[in-house]
């Protein structure tokens, strides 16, 4: 499971939801014997919210997980698509 979770972690890093150090902490927890999925551990550590993980999974399902859509500065649950992520809000 660590190989697929490493891919999940890489995707979350590339999308801007977590940083490299946070990914490594989650993977280390898994290597120490924790058999939970990457997202569950990242949420427990406070690196992600449930909403952010769901948003990432939706992006992944649409094939958009390699974008920088996670780093929007928006609060979790705001309904702005990945195409709007790099655009200034204009406010």
MDTraj code that builds the backbone (N, CA, C; nanometers):
import mdtraj as md
import numpy as np

residues = "UNK UNK UNK UNK UNK UNK UNK UNK UNK UNK UNK UNK UNK UNK UNK UNK UNK UNK UNK UNK UNK UNK UNK UNK UNK UNK UNK UNK UNK UNK UNK UNK UNK UNK UNK UNK UNK UNK UNK UNK UNK UNK UNK UNK UNK UNK UNK UNK UNK UNK UNK UNK UNK UNK UNK UNK UNK UNK UNK UNK UNK UNK UNK UNK UNK UNK UNK UNK UNK UNK UNK UNK UNK UNK UNK UNK UNK UNK UNK UNK UNK UNK UNK UNK UNK UNK UNK UNK UNK UNK UNK".split()
xyz = np.array([
    [0.0815, -0.1200, 0.0000],
    [0.0000, 0.0000, 0.0000],
    [0.0855, 0.1259, 0.0000],
    [0.2084, 0.1195, 0.0487],
    [0.2905, 0.2395, 0.0573],
    [0.3201, 0.2968, -0.0812],
    [0.3376, 0.2121, -0.1841],
    [0.3642, 0.2644, -0.3178],
    [0.2484, 0.3503, -0.3669],
    [0.1251, 0.3014, -0.3548],
    [0.0103, 0.3809, -0.3999],
    [-0.0086, 0.5035, -0.3109],
    [0.0192, 0.4902, -0.1821],
    [0.0077, 0.6054, -0.0931],
    [0.1158, 0.7083, -0.1209],
    [0.2324, 0.6623, -0.1645],
    [0.3370, 0.7552, -0.2050],
    [0.2906, 0.8355, -0.3262],
    [0.2209, 0.7687, -0.4177],
    [0.1660, 0.8385, -0.5339],
    [0.0602, 0.9387, -0.4900],
    [-0.0231, 0.9012, -0.3933],
    [-0.1225, 0.9946, -0.3394],
    [-0.0520, 1.1142, -0.2779],
    [0.0512, 1.0873, -0.1992],
    [0.1268, 1.1959, -0.1371],
    [0.1901, 1.2876, -0.2396],
    [0.2499, 1.2291, -0.3426],
    [0.3098, 1.3101, -0.4492],
    [0.2052, 1.3991, -0.5152],
    [0.0876, 1.3411, -0.5409],
    [-0.0199, 1.4196, -0.6023],
    [-0.0656, 1.5339, -0.5140],
    [-0.0767, 1.5066, -0.3842],
    [-0.1174, 1.6119, -0.2900],
    [-0.0126, 1.7221, -0.2823],
    [0.1156, 1.6849, -0.2897],
    [0.2233, 1.7847, -0.2901],
    [0.2155, 1.8677, -0.4180],
    [0.2066, 1.8011, -0.5323],
    [0.2012, 1.8720, -0.6612],
    [0.0810, 1.9640, -0.6698],
    [-0.0304, 1.9224, -0.6108],
    [-0.1522, 2.0039, -0.6131],
    [-0.1492, 2.1149, -0.5079],
    [-0.0485, 2.1145, -0.4207],
    [-0.0337, 2.2216, -0.3228],
    [-0.1121, 2.2032, -0.1943],
    [-0.1663, 2.0840, -0.1718],
    [-0.2432, 2.0612, -0.0492],
    [-0.1531, 2.0377, 0.0716],
    [-0.0389, 1.9722, 0.0513],
    [0.0578, 1.9472, 0.1593],
    [0.1974, 1.9743, 0.1045],
    [0.2959, 1.9784, 0.1942],
    [0.4333, 1.9961, 0.1467],
    [0.5097, 1.8635, 0.1562],
    [0.6289, 1.8634, 0.1033],
    [0.7107, 1.7420, 0.0969],
    [0.7371, 1.6840, 0.2362],
    [0.7663, 1.7690, 0.3326],
    [0.7942, 1.7220, 0.4684],
    [0.6715, 1.6528, 0.5291],
    [0.5545, 1.7101, 0.5061],
    [0.4321, 1.6487, 0.5576],
    [0.4096, 1.5123, 0.4933],
    [0.4348, 1.5024, 0.3626],
    [0.4204, 1.3741, 0.2956],
    [0.5137, 1.2707, 0.3578],
    [0.6368, 1.3099, 0.3815],
    [0.7348, 1.2172, 0.4402],
    [0.6924, 1.1720, 0.5794],
    [0.6327, 1.2614, 0.6571],
    [0.5860, 1.2240, 0.7912],
    [0.4753, 1.1192, 0.7843],
    [0.3843, 1.1356, 0.6889],
    [0.2761, 1.0379, 0.6740],
    [0.3334, 0.9033, 0.6300],
    [0.4236, 0.9048, 0.5320],
    [0.4825, 0.7792, 0.4842],
    [0.5632, 0.7105, 0.5941],
    [0.6321, 0.7892, 0.6769],
    [0.7069, 0.7300, 0.7886],
    [0.6122, 0.6620, 0.8866],
    [0.4985, 0.7234, 0.9112],
    [0.3976, 0.6632, 1.0000],
    [0.3506, 0.5295, 0.9422],
    [0.3300, 0.5251, 0.8115],
    [0.2891, 0.3996, 0.7481],
    [0.4003, 0.2949, 0.7569],
    [0.5240, 0.3369, 0.7340],
    [0.6366, 0.2422, 0.7429],
    [0.6519, 0.1863, 0.8828],
    [0.6088, 0.2615, 0.9832],
    [0.6199, 0.2145, 1.1215],
    [0.5087, 0.1160, 1.1583],
    [0.4206, 0.0854, 1.0616],
    [0.3193, -0.0161, 1.0867],
    [0.1760, 0.0312, 1.0803],
    [0.1530, 0.1583, 1.0627],
    [0.0157, 0.2089, 1.0527],
    [-0.0367, 0.1726, 0.9138],
    [-0.1431, 0.0931, 0.9078],
    [-0.1922, 0.0452, 0.7791],
    [-0.3073, 0.1279, 0.7223],
    [-0.3331, 0.2435, 0.7829],
    [-0.4393, 0.3301, 0.7301],
    [-0.3950, 0.3972, 0.6000],
    [-0.4918, 0.4425, 0.5252],
    [-0.4638, 0.5132, 0.4008],
    [-0.3952, 0.6469, 0.4296],
    [-0.3233, 0.6950, 0.3273],
    [-0.2470, 0.8187, 0.3378],
    [-0.3338, 0.9335, 0.3889],
    [-0.4503, 0.9521, 0.3272],
    [-0.5368, 1.0648, 0.3639],
    [-0.5823, 1.0609, 0.5080],
    [-0.6119, 0.9425, 0.5579],
    [-0.6574, 0.9309, 0.6967],
    [-0.5496, 0.9779, 0.7941],
    [-0.4265, 0.9406, 0.7660],
    [-0.3157, 0.9817, 0.8537],
    [-0.2898, 1.1314, 0.8390],
    [-0.2905, 1.1820, 0.7153],
    [-0.2673, 1.3249, 0.6924],
    [-0.3731, 1.4094, 0.7631],
    [-0.4966, 1.3628, 0.7625],
    [-0.6047, 1.4346, 0.8316],
    [-0.5825, 1.4293, 0.9825],
    [-0.5451, 1.3120, 1.0342],
    [-0.5189, 1.3007, 1.1780],
    [-0.4062, 1.3949, 1.2211],
    [-0.3026, 1.4062, 1.1396],
    [-0.1900, 1.4945, 1.1717],
    [-0.2251, 1.6430, 1.1565],
    [-0.3405, 1.6718, 1.0959],
    [-0.3802, 1.8113, 1.0762],
    [-0.3227, 1.8732, 0.9503],
    [-0.2691, 1.7905, 0.8601],
    [-0.2115, 1.8418, 0.7362],
    [-0.3194, 1.8728, 0.6331],
    [-0.4323, 1.8054, 0.6436],
    [-0.5451, 1.8195, 0.5511],
    [-0.6747, 1.8177, 0.6306],
    [-0.7775, 1.8758, 0.5725],
    [-0.9127, 1.8583, 0.6258],
    [-0.9815, 1.7506, 0.5422],
    [-1.0936, 1.7005, 0.5924],
    [-1.1735, 1.6054, 0.5145],
    [-1.2130, 1.6679, 0.3803],
    [-1.2531, 1.7943, 0.3842],
    [-1.2963, 1.8624, 0.2618],
    [-1.1825, 1.8724, 0.1603],
    [-1.0625, 1.9037, 0.2077],
    [-0.9490, 1.9124, 0.1165],
    [-0.9177, 1.7772, 0.0534],
    [-0.9249, 1.6703, 0.1328],
    [-0.8979, 1.5377, 0.0791],
    [-1.0030, 1.5016, -0.0251],
    [-1.1287, 1.5316, 0.0027],
    [-1.2347, 1.5039, -0.0940],
    [-1.2144, 1.5849, -0.2214],
    [-1.1743, 1.7093, -0.2068],
    [-1.1491, 1.7932, -0.3250],
    [-1.0357, 1.7345, -0.4086],
    [-0.9297, 1.6899, -0.3422],
    [-0.8193, 1.6280, -0.4149],
    [-0.8661, 1.5019, -0.4873],
    [-0.9438, 1.4175, -0.4195],
    [-0.9913, 1.2938, -0.4821],
    [-1.0820, 1.3232, -0.6016],
    [-1.1621, 1.4274, -0.5920],
    [-1.2446, 1.4672, -0.7063],
    [-1.1575, 1.5138, -0.8216],
    [-1.0538, 1.5909, -0.7908],
    [-0.9592, 1.6351, -0.8944],
    [-0.8915, 1.5142, -0.9582],
    [-0.8498, 1.4200, -0.8748],
    [-0.7825, 1.2997, -0.9236],
    [-0.8745, 1.2220, -1.0178],
    [-1.0006, 1.2086, -0.9805],
    [-1.0972, 1.1360, -1.0623],
    [-1.1173, 1.2034, -1.1979],
    [-1.1026, 1.3362, -1.2020],
    [-1.1156, 1.4104, -1.3280],
    [-0.9830, 1.4188, -1.4026],
    [-0.8772, 1.3633, -1.3438],
    [-0.7463, 1.3672, -1.4080],
    [-0.6741, 1.4990, -1.3918],
    [-0.7084, 1.5763, -1.2879],
    [-0.6514, 1.7089, -1.2667],
    [-0.5614, 1.7164, -1.1452],
    [-0.5202, 1.6041, -1.0894],
    [-0.4479, 1.6064, -0.9621],
    [-0.3068, 1.6599, -0.9728],
    [-0.2519, 1.6745, -1.0923],
    [-0.1170, 1.7276, -1.1067],
    [-0.1122, 1.8781, -1.1149],
    [-0.2278, 1.9445, -1.1120],
    [-0.2296, 2.0900, -1.1194],
    [-0.1958, 2.1499, -0.9841],
    [-0.1889, 2.2797, -0.9786],
    [-0.1611, 2.3472, -0.8527],
    [-0.2894, 2.3980, -0.7901],
    [-0.3969, 2.3263, -0.8112],
    [-0.5278, 2.3727, -0.7676],
    [-0.5446, 2.3741, -0.6168],
    [-0.4683, 2.2968, -0.5441],
    [-0.4855, 2.2930, -0.4001],
    [-0.4359, 2.4164, -0.3306],
    [-0.3463, 2.4900, -0.3927],
    [-0.2838, 2.6050, -0.3305],
    [-0.3570, 2.7325, -0.3700],
    [-0.4848, 2.7412, -0.3339],
    [-0.5670, 2.8526, -0.3776],
    [-0.5808, 2.9616, -0.2734],
    [-0.5478, 2.9312, -0.1503],
    [-0.5699, 3.0275, -0.0448],
    [-0.7153, 3.0343, -0.0026],
    [-0.7992, 2.9481, -0.0584],
    [-0.9395, 2.9468, -0.0241],
    [-0.9625, 2.8535, 0.0925],
    [-1.0697, 2.8792, 0.1634],
    [-1.1025, 2.7887, 0.2718],
    [-1.1590, 2.6604, 0.2141],
    [-1.1398, 2.5475, 0.2837],
    [-1.1913, 2.4206, 0.2336],
    [-1.3411, 2.4284, 0.2100],
    [-1.3852, 2.3657, 0.1020],
    [-1.5263, 2.3620, 0.0728],
    [-1.5726, 2.4708, -0.0217],
    [-1.4886, 2.5720, -0.0504],
    [-1.5281, 2.6704, -0.1489],
    [-1.5326, 2.6031, -0.2835],
    [-1.6304, 2.6353, -0.3635],
    [-1.6525, 2.5649, -0.4892],
    [-1.5911, 2.6416, -0.6049],
    [-1.4593, 2.6486, -0.6060],
    [-1.3887, 2.7088, -0.7173],
    [-1.3103, 2.5992, -0.7857],
    [-1.3303, 2.5802, -0.9122],
    [-1.2636, 2.4727, -0.9838],
    [-1.1163, 2.4980, -1.0006],
    [-1.0423, 2.3945, -1.0370],
    [-0.8980, 2.4069, -1.0560],
    [-0.8607, 2.5122, -1.1596],
    [-0.9458, 2.5371, -1.2599],
    [-0.9139, 2.6367, -1.3604],
    [-0.9066, 2.7764, -1.3010],
    [-0.9764, 2.7997, -1.1909],
    [-0.9770, 2.9314, -1.1262],
    [-0.8660, 2.9460, -1.0238],
    [-0.7900, 2.8421, -0.9979],
    [-0.6972, 2.8399, -0.8848],
    [-0.5872, 2.9424, -0.8970],
    [-0.5359, 2.9673, -1.0166],
    [-0.4218, 3.0580, -1.0284],
    [-0.4660, 3.1996, -1.0579],
    [-0.5950, 3.2247, -1.0660],
    [-0.6452, 3.3575, -1.0976],
    [-0.6667, 3.4379, -0.9710],
    [-0.6250, 3.5641, -0.9708],
    [-0.6537, 3.6484, -0.8535],
    [-0.8032, 3.6679, -0.8375],
    [-0.8462, 3.6846, -0.7159],
    [-0.9894, 3.6954, -0.6884],
    [-1.0482, 3.8271, -0.7347],
    [-0.9658, 3.9303, -0.7497],
    [-1.0147, 4.0590, -0.7942],
    [-1.0825, 4.1387, -0.6856],
    [-1.0776, 4.0902, -0.5655],
    [-1.1422, 4.1618, -0.4534],
    [-1.0511, 4.2660, -0.3961],
])
top = md.Topology()
chain = top.add_chain()
for i, resn in enumerate(residues, 1):
    res = top.add_residue(resn, chain, resSeq=i)
    for name in ("N", "CA", "C"):
        top.add_atom(name, md.element.get_by_symbol(name[0]), res)
traj = md.Trajectory(xyz[None], top)
